[in-house]
Amino acid sequence: MLNAALSRMNLPRLKNKTIDTGVLYKKLENKKDSHFSLDILCKEFNIPKHDRHTASGDAFITALLLLKIISKLKQQRTIHYSDLFRVSHKRGLI
């Protein structure tokens, strides 16, 4: 969303490291689905959707989801801290 807003202002994309729960979810065994939402993932990981669709509520739910996905990845294989990040190789602001 930030990069889309920057693009509308003719500014370069951010190039900082990011952790994307969607990308991590796809790294789980047998998780090749191309479409999923926070609601679907909440159901799959048994996360209550309290305060869903509020900034703080969605951030908290996403944090819980991140922890659960990392835990599941650790059960399936050895993961390293660097495996969690996506790095944009494009030129950007940060």
Secondary structure, 3 states (H helix, E strand, C coil): CHHHHHHHCCCCCCCCCECCHHHHHHHCCCCCCCCCCHHHHHHHCCCCCCCCCCHHHHHHHHHHHHHHHHHHHHHHCCCCHHHHCECCCCCCCC
